[in-house]
């Protein structure tokens, strides 16, 4: 669902309860009475943990804050989890800060029932994203393009670009093919050279025969005379 739609829904529920004078026990906030954590979304990327503390400390003492950052760049992802010492402070924060504008951006503030589970899921998703985004060849030391390399490597490409491990013998099938090809080329070169030598030997043999036949003819003429 669109974050702005969620912001409007929370605002509508809050205003409806306020107009009807709904008690705390019947309020939608009561569902989260066991959690002192709130979710903050739409945070301007320039804000730090200190900035969030200064803003949200208006409604109670803060005991924990987790501004989610990109693990590779360290930049804020624009959302955070915050915990108050008194759970009732979460109600004030949600009612007053949800839909507020901070540096031109509308933030969403909502309760969190299962913060630990959501945090673990976030970390797991982050690891999955890292596995997809980071170059595996770079992690193995076989790529010189850096961790942000988006090149889709294959074993054959790694071998052709000298990114494959050089220890040990040939690891890819085409390496053996290259060896066979080199051997074949060497054999062809030898076979090409041999006929050339044969031609030379044959021509020299013909020259010898011609010279011997010429001498024989001379001897014959000499004997006739």
C-alpha positions as CSV (number, residue, x, y, z in Angstrom):
1,X,0.0,0.0,0.0
2,X,1.2,3.5,-0.7
3,X,2.8,5.1,2.4
4,X,0.8,8.3,2.0
5,X,-2.4,6.2,2.0
6,X,-1.3,4.6,5.3
7,X,-0.6,8.0,6.7
8,X,-4.2,9.2,5.8
9,X,-5.7,6.0,7.2
10,X,-4.0,6.4,10.6
11,X,-5.0,10.1,10.7
12,X,-8.6,9.2,9.9
13,X,-8.8,6.5,12.6
14,X,-7.2,8.9,15.2
15,X,-9.6,11.8,14.4
16,X,-12.6,9.5,14.5
17,X,-11.7,8.1,17.9
18,X,-11.1,11.7,19.2
19,X,-14.4,12.9,17.9
20,X,-16.3,10.0,19.5
21,X,-14.3,10.0,22.7
22,X,-13.2,6.4,22.5
23,X,-11.6,5.1,25.7
24,X,-8.0,3.9,25.9
25,X,-9.1,0.3,26.3
26,X,-11.3,0.4,23.2
27,X,-8.8,2.5,21.1
28,X,-6.9,0.9,18.3
29,X,-3.7,1.8,20.2
30,X,-4.6,-0.8,22.8
31,X,-3.5,-3.5,20.4
32,X,0.1,-2.3,20.8
33,X,0.1,-1.9,24.6
34,X,2.9,-4.4,24.9
35,X,5.3,-2.7,22.5
36,X,7.2,0.5,23.2
37,X,8.5,0.7,19.6
38,X,7.3,2.8,16.8
39,X,8.1,2.8,13.1
40,X,9.1,6.0,11.3
41,X,9.0,6.1,7.6
42,X,9.6,8.8,4.9
43,X,12.6,10.2,6.8
44,X,14.7,12.7,4.9
45,X,17.9,10.9,4.0
46,X,20.0,13.7,5.5
47,X,18.7,13.2,9.0
48,X,20.8,11.3,11.6
49,X,20.0,9.4,14.8
50,X,20.6,12.6,16.7
51,X,18.1,14.5,14.6
52,X,15.4,11.9,15.3
53,X,16.2,12.0,19.0
54,X,15.7,15.7,19.1
55,X,12.4,15.5,17.3
56,X,10.8,12.5,19.0
57,X,12.1,13.2,22.5
58,X,9.2,15.7,22.9
59,X,6.9,13.0,23.9
60,X,9.0,10.9,26.2
61,X,12.5,9.5,27.0
62,X,13.9,7.4,24.2
63,X,15.8,4.2,25.1
64,X,16.5,2.8,21.6
65,X,16.8,4.0,18.1
66,X,17.7,2.1,14.9
67,X,18.0,4.2,11.8
68,X,18.3,1.6,9.0
69,X,21.3,2.2,6.8
70,X,22.7,0.6,3.7
71,X,25.4,-1.8,4.8
72,X,27.6,-1.1,1.8
73,X,27.4,2.7,1.6
74,X,26.2,3.6,5.2
75,X,23.5,5.9,3.8
76,X,20.1,6.1,5.4
77,X,17.3,4.2,3.8
78,X,14.7,6.6,5.1
79,X,13.1,4.6,7.9
80,X,13.8,3.8,11.5
81,X,12.6,2.1,14.6
82,X,12.4,3.9,17.9
83,X,11.6,2.8,21.5
84,X,10.3,4.9,24.4
85,X,10.8,4.2,28.0
86,X,7.1,4.6,28.6
87,X,4.9,2.7,26.2
88,X,2.2,5.5,26.4
89,X,4.6,7.8,24.7
90,X,4.2,5.8,21.5
91,X,0.5,6.9,21.4
92,X,1.4,10.5,21.6
93,X,4.1,10.1,19.0
94,X,1.8,8.3,16.5
95,X,-1.1,10.7,17.0
96,X,1.0,13.9,16.7
97,X,3.9,13.0,14.3
98,X,2.1,10.8,11.8
99,X,1.6,12.9,8.7
100,X,3.9,15.7,9.9
101,X,6.3,17.4,7.4
102,X,10.0,17.2,8.1
103,X,12.3,19.0,5.7
104,X,9.5,18.9,3.1
105,X,8.8,15.2,3.4
106,X,5.7,13.7,5.0
107,X,6.7,11.1,7.6
108,X,4.7,8.1,8.6
109,X,4.7,7.1,12.3
110,X,3.0,3.9,13.3
111,X,3.1,1.3,16.1
112,X,5.2,-1.8,15.9
113,X,3.9,-5.0,17.4
114,X,6.8,-7.3,16.6
115,X,9.9,-5.2,16.3
116,X,12.4,-8.0,16.8
117,X,10.8,-10.1,14.2
118,X,10.6,-7.2,11.7
119,X,14.2,-6.3,12.5
120,X,15.4,-9.9,11.8
121,X,13.4,-10.0,8.6
122,X,15.0,-6.7,7.6
123,X,18.5,-8.0,8.2
124,X,17.7,-11.2,6.3
125,X,16.3,-9.2,3.4
126,X,19.4,-7.1,3.5
127,X,21.7,-10.1,3.3
128,X,19.7,-11.3,0.3
129,X,19.9,-8.0,-1.4
130,X,23.7,-8.0,-0.7
131,X,24.0,-11.4,-2.2
132,X,22.1,-10.2,-5.3
133,X,23.8,-6.8,-5.6
134,X,27.4,-7.6,-4.7
135,X,29.6,-9.2,-7.4
136,X,30.3,-12.8,-6.4
137,X,33.4,-12.9,-8.5
138,X,34.6,-9.8,-6.6
139,X,33.9,-11.5,-3.2
140,X,36.0,-14.4,-4.4
141,X,38.8,-12.2,-5.6
142,X,38.2,-13.0,-9.2
143,X,36.9,-9.6,-10.4
144,X,38.7,-6.3,-10.5
145,X,35.6,-4.1,-11.2
146,X,34.8,-3.6,-7.5
147,X,31.9,-4.7,-5.2
148,X,29.3,-2.7,-7.1
149,X,30.1,-4.6,-10.3
150,X,26.9,-5.4,-12.2
151,X,28.5,-7.6,-14.7
152,X,26.9,-11.0,-14.8
153,X,29.9,-13.3,-14.7
154,X,30.0,-16.9,-15.9
155,X,32.7,-19.5,-15.4
156,X,33.7,-19.2,-19.0
157,X,33.9,-15.4,-18.9
158,X,35.9,-15.5,-15.7
159,X,38.4,-17.8,-17.3
160,X,38.6,-15.7,-20.5
161,X,39.2,-12.5,-18.5
162,X,41.7,-14.0,-16.1
163,X,39.3,-13.7,-13.2
164,X,39.3,-17.3,-12.5
165,X,41.6,-18.7,-9.8
166,X,45.0,-19.4,-11.2
167,X,46.1,-22.0,-8.6
168,X,46.0,-25.6,-9.7
169,X,45.5,-26.8,-13.2
170,X,42.9,-25.8,-15.8
171,X,39.5,-25.7,-14.3
172,X,37.3,-25.1,-17.3
173,X,36.5,-27.5,-20.1
174,X,37.6,-25.0,-22.8
175,X,41.1,-24.9,-21.4
176,X,41.6,-28.5,-22.3
177,X,40.2,-27.7,-25.7
178,X,42.7,-24.9,-26.1
179,X,45.5,-27.3,-25.2
180,X,44.3,-29.8,-27.7
181,X,44.0,-27.0,-30.3
182,X,47.6,-25.8,-29.6
183,X,48.8,-29.4,-29.9
184,X,46.9,-29.8,-33.1
185,X,48.3,-26.6,-34.5
186,X,51.9,-27.7,-33.6
187,X,51.3,-31.0,-35.3
188,X,50.0,-29.2,-38.4
189,X,53.0,-27.0,-38.5
190,X,55.3,-30.0,-38.3
191,X,53.4,-31.8,-41.0
192,X,53.5,-28.6,-43.2
193,X,57.2,-28.4,-42.7
194,X,57.9,-32.0,-43.6
195,X,56.4,-31.9,-47.1
196,X,58.5,-28.8,-47.7
197,X,61.6,-30.7,-46.8
198,X,60.5,-33.5,-48.9
199,X,60.1,-31.2,-51.9
200,X,63.6,-29.9,-51.3
201,X,65.1,-33.3,-51.0
202,X,63.3,-34.4,-54.2
203,X,64.4,-31.4,-56.1
204,X,68.0,-31.9,-54.9
205,X,67.7,-35.6,-55.9
206,X,66.5,-34.6,-59.3
207,X,69.4,-32.2,-59.7
208,X,71.8,-35.0,-58.8
209,X,70.1,-37.2,-61.3
210,X,70.4,-34.5,-64.0
211,X,74.0,-33.9,-63.3
212,X,74.8,-37.6,-63.4
213,X,72.9,-38.1,-66.6
214,X,74.7,-35.1,-68.1
215,X,78.0,-36.7,-67.2
216,X,77.0,-40.0,-68.7
217,X,76.0,-38.3,-71.9
218,X,79.4,-36.5,-71.9
219,X,81.2,-39.8,-71.4
220,X,79.1,-41.4,-74.1
221,X,80.0,-38.6,-76.6
222,X,83.6,-38.9,-75.6
223,X,83.7,-42.6,-76.2
224,X,82.0,-42.2,-79.6
225,X,84.7,-39.8,-80.6
